[in-house]
């Protein structure tokens, strides 16, 4: 089972960055309504059942604010 962990305090938000939403093949990232301490609106955690665990969000996030486990990116096969 894949697991996506977001670190909202490290994120620059969907308005100022949004790379995770752009690179997600399933378009699972949407902005939260809650600001982080820096005043940004980070994404909500994606629906893990719909997530393919491709790791694009984790690979391309410039702030290392996303970790994906259980897919091809962590070296384990399910």
N, C-alpha and C positions, 0 to 999 in steps of 0.2 A: 504494500500500500504506500503510495506517495504521500509526502507531507511537505507543505509549503509553509515556511516560517517567515513572517515579515518583522522587521525591526523598524517600527514607525518613527522612532526618534532620529534615525539615521537618514530618513527619506526626505528628498526635496519636494515631494508631492507631485500630484498628477498635472497640475497647471504649469509648473516650472520645469518638469522633467517628463514624466509619463512614458519613458522608454519601455517599461515593463508592459504597458498596455499595447504599445506599438509592436513589440516582438512576440507577444503571446499569440500562437496560432488559433487559439480558441476564444480570444478576446474576453478573458475572465477577469481582468482588472478594472475596477471602477473606483472613483474617488470616495473616500470616507467623508462623513459630515463633521468629523472631529478633527480639530487641528492638533498637530504635535507641538512640542515645546518651542520649536523654531517658527511656528506660525504657518506651516505647510499642511496641506490635506493629503496625507498618504493614502495609498489604495487600501481597500478592504481585502482581507484574505480571500483568495479565490476558492471556488467550490472544488474541493479536492477530488470529488468523484468525477468531475468533468476534466480535471487537469491531466495532461498526458505526461507530466514530469519531464518534459523535454529539456528544461533547464535554461531556456533562453532568457527568462527574466533574471535569473541569478547571474548568468554569464555577462549580460549587457548592463546590469545595474551599476552605474558609476560610483554609487555610495555603499556598495556591499550590504544593502538593506534587505536582501532576500536570500533565503537558503532553501534549496530543494533537496529532499531526500527520497530515496526509493525509486529513482528512475535511472536512466542511462548515465546521468551526470555523477552519480556517486560510486559507480563501478559495480554495483550489485545488480543481479538479474532477479526479477520477480518470477 
